[in-house]
């Protein structure tokens, strides 16, 4: 296997790890119906987020290395669009969602009851559009990477 082929393999594995989290985390975090279930979901989410961060960083590094090994990629619209889209989602993934989820966790940490507090549920509603954006971006990235349309 060539170096380029090996990097493509690592890139695909990283995509599976990173994109899996993009789709799994919202499902995991929206399932809890009680405060204790939500606490457990946060615990599970910590492990998923680690895998997602490693996958995301690996995606960026291998994507740029593939471009360095094959500079022709930097002339392809699908490649540039993929990089732009990847960078565009990073503020949501790295800043906005973690901040909102930390707010939810803080609410639960000081909460005594079993019913989810309204403030927790309100934050969940605010997170939903960001998750929709991430899902759309993930699907677009997959389409661009697989079809290389332009």
C-alpha positions as CSV (number, residue, x, y, z in Angstrom):
1,X,0.0,0.0,0.0
2,X,1.3,3.4,-0.9
3,X,1.6,6.3,1.6
4,X,-1.2,8.0,-0.2
5,X,-3.4,4.9,0.1
6,X,-2.6,4.5,3.7
7,X,-3.5,8.1,4.4
8,X,-6.8,7.7,2.6
9,X,-7.5,4.6,4.8
10,X,-6.7,6.6,8.0
11,X,-8.8,9.4,6.7
12,X,-11.9,7.2,6.1
13,X,-11.5,5.6,9.6
14,X,-11.3,9.1,11.1
15,X,-14.4,10.1,9.2
16,X,-16.3,7.1,10.6
17,X,-15.3,8.0,14.1
18,X,-16.0,11.7,13.8
19,X,-19.2,11.5,11.8
20,X,-20.6,8.8,14.0
21,X,-20.4,11.2,16.9
22,X,-22.1,13.9,14.9
23,X,-25.1,11.7,14.6
24,X,-24.9,9.8,17.9
25,X,-24.5,12.6,20.4
26,X,-27.9,14.3,19.6
27,X,-29.7,11.0,19.9
28,X,-28.0,10.1,23.1
29,X,-28.6,13.5,24.7
30,X,-32.2,13.7,23.6
31,X,-33.2,10.3,25.0
32,X,-33.1,10.9,28.7
33,X,-36.5,11.4,30.4
34,X,-35.2,11.8,33.9
35,X,-32.4,13.7,35.6
36,X,-30.5,10.4,36.4
37,X,-30.8,9.3,32.8
38,X,-29.4,12.6,31.7
39,X,-26.5,12.3,34.1
40,X,-25.7,8.9,32.6
41,X,-26.0,10.3,29.1
42,X,-23.4,13.0,30.0
43,X,-21.1,10.3,31.3
44,X,-21.4,8.2,28.1
45,X,-21.1,11.4,26.0
46,X,-17.6,12.1,27.5
47,X,-16.2,9.0,25.9
48,X,-17.9,9.6,22.5
49,X,-16.6,13.2,22.5
50,X,-13.0,12.0,23.0
51,X,-13.3,9.7,20.0
52,X,-14.9,12.5,17.9
53,X,-12.1,15.0,18.8
54,X,-9.4,12.5,17.8
55,X,-11.3,11.6,14.6
56,X,-11.8,15.3,13.7
57,X,-8.2,16.2,14.2
58,X,-7.1,13.2,12.3
59,X,-9.5,14.1,9.5
60,X,-8.0,17.6,9.2
61,X,-4.4,16.4,9.3
62,X,-4.8,13.5,6.8
63,X,-6.9,15.7,4.5
64,X,-4.2,18.3,4.4
65,X,-1.5,15.7,4.0
66,X,-3.4,14.2,1.1
67,X,-3.5,17.6,-0.5
68,X,0.3,18.1,0.2
69,X,1.0,14.7,-1.5
70,X,-1.3,15.5,-4.4
71,X,-1.3,19.4,-4.8
72,X,-3.8,19.0,-7.7
73,X,-6.5,18.5,-5.1
74,X,-6.2,22.2,-4.2
75,X,-7.5,23.0,-7.7
76,X,-10.7,20.9,-7.1
77,X,-13.8,22.7,-6.0
78,X,-15.0,19.6,-4.0
79,X,-11.8,19.5,-2.0
80,X,-11.7,23.2,-1.2
81,X,-15.5,23.1,-0.4
82,X,-14.9,20.2,1.9
83,X,-12.1,22.0,3.8
84,X,-14.3,25.2,4.0
85,X,-17.3,23.2,5.3
86,X,-15.1,21.3,7.8
87,X,-13.7,24.6,9.2
88,X,-17.2,26.2,9.2
89,X,-18.6,23.5,11.5
90,X,-15.7,23.7,14.0
91,X,-17.1,26.7,16.0
92,X,-20.3,24.8,16.5
93,X,-18.6,21.5,17.5
94,X,-15.8,23.0,19.6
95,X,-17.4,26.0,21.2
96,X,-21.2,26.4,20.9
97,X,-22.4,22.9,21.6
98,X,-19.9,22.2,24.5
99,X,-20.9,25.5,26.1
100,X,-24.6,24.7,25.9
101,X,-24.1,21.2,27.1
102,X,-22.0,22.5,30.0
103,X,-24.9,24.7,31.0
104,X,-27.2,21.6,31.0
105,X,-24.7,19.7,33.1
106,X,-24.5,22.5,35.6
107,X,-28.3,22.6,35.9
108,X,-28.3,18.8,36.6
109,X,-25.4,19.0,39.1
110,X,-27.3,21.2,41.4
111,X,-30.7,19.5,40.8
112,X,-32.4,17.3,43.4
113,X,-35.5,16.0,41.5
114,X,-35.9,13.3,39.0
115,X,-38.0,15.2,36.4
116,X,-35.8,17.1,34.0
117,X,-35.9,20.9,34.8
118,X,-37.5,23.3,32.3
119,X,-34.2,25.2,32.0
120,X,-32.5,22.0,30.9
121,X,-35.2,21.3,28.3
122,X,-35.1,24.9,27.0
123,X,-31.3,24.5,26.3
124,X,-32.1,21.3,24.4
125,X,-34.5,23.2,22.2
126,X,-31.8,25.8,21.5
127,X,-29.2,23.1,20.6
128,X,-31.5,21.4,18.0
129,X,-30.9,23.8,15.1
130,X,-27.1,23.4,15.6
131,X,-27.4,19.6,15.4
132,X,-29.5,20.0,12.2
133,X,-26.7,22.2,10.8
134,X,-24.1,19.6,11.8
135,X,-26.1,16.7,10.2
136,X,-26.5,18.6,7.0
137,X,-22.8,19.5,6.9
138,X,-21.8,15.9,7.6
139,X,-24.0,14.6,4.8
140,X,-22.6,17.3,2.4
141,X,-19.1,16.3,3.3
142,X,-19.8,12.6,2.7
143,X,-21.4,13.5,-0.7
144,X,-18.4,15.7,-1.7
145,X,-15.9,13.1,-0.6
146,X,-17.6,10.2,-2.3
147,X,-18.8,11.8,-5.6
148,X,-16.2,14.5,-6.1
149,X,-18.7,16.3,-8.3
150,X,-16.5,19.2,-9.4
